[in-house]
Amino acid sequence: MRIFTEQVLKRFAEKHPDALVPLQVWVSVVRGGRWSCFADIRRDFNSVDAVGGQRYVFNIKGNTYRIVAVVKFTIGFVYIRFVGTHQEYDKIDCLTI
């Protein structure tokens, strides 16, 4: 899979250094993924949630942080729409970001 807006992860890790390694692992797994459906994502990330609108929520570092990404299975793209703390995540609407 190809990741778009990966730069946002790098900027986030600068502010939250403890997230750096878990984010690097996430990027590595996503890049190596061959996803064609939600079950494929679930195989690689057992705590991922589908929230609608082609959006998926990934728990990072034991649910300390979250990533919301749009996954386009047919073209193999993952668009990062949000990365933040769990508290920040609670303030957003996943379907409108």
N, C-alpha and C positions, 0 to 999 in steps of 0.2 A: 504494500500500500504506500501511496505517496502522501506526505503530510504537508499541508499548507498552513502558513502562518506559524511555523515552528519558532520563529524569532520571539514570539510572545512567551514561549516556555523559557527561553534563555533569560529574558528580562525578569520573569517571575522568579527564577532560581537565584538571580542576583539579590533580590529582596528577601528571599527565603532560602538560604543556603542548605538547609536540611532537606529541601525538596529536590536538590540537584540530582543525586543518584537515582531516586525513584523516577524522576522525569526522564532521565537517560535510559533507564530500563524500559519505561513505557514507549519511548521513541523507538528503541531497538526492536521491541516486540511488534509494534505497529508496522514498521518498515519491512519486517520479515513475514508479516501476515499475508495470507491469500484468502481474503474474506469475500464471500458471495452472499452471506445472510447473517442474521443475528446470532445463530448457533455457532458460526465460525468465530465471531468476536467472543462469545461466551466461552468457547474452548480455550482461548488465550487469556481472557480476563473473566474469571468466574464471578466477580462482583459487579460487572457492568450492568447498567439498567437502560432499557429502551424507554424513552420518554415521549416518543411521537415526533412527527415531522423530520424523520431521518436523523434524529438527535439521540445521542447515547451519552450517558454519564459514567465516567470512570473514576473510581476511588484511587487516590494516590497517597502513598505513605500511610496505610492503615486508616483511610478515610479522613486524614487530617486535611488533605487538599482534594480538589475535584477538577476534572476536565469535562467540559461539555463539547462534544464534537459532532459535526454532521458527517455521516459516512455515506459516500456515493459508491455503492457496490459495483455498479456496472462499469464505472471508469476507474475504480481503484483509488479514490481520493478520500482523504480524511481532512476535514476543515475544522480547525480548532476555533471554537466560538467563545469559549470562556475557560480561564484557569484561575483558581482562587482558593481561598480557605473555605472550609465547610460553612463558616458563618457568612461569608460573602455569597456563597452559593445559595443559602437560604433566602437571600434578598432578591434573587433574579427569577425571571420566568424563562425557563429553558426554551420555550417555543417561540419567544420573540427576540432572542439574542442572535 
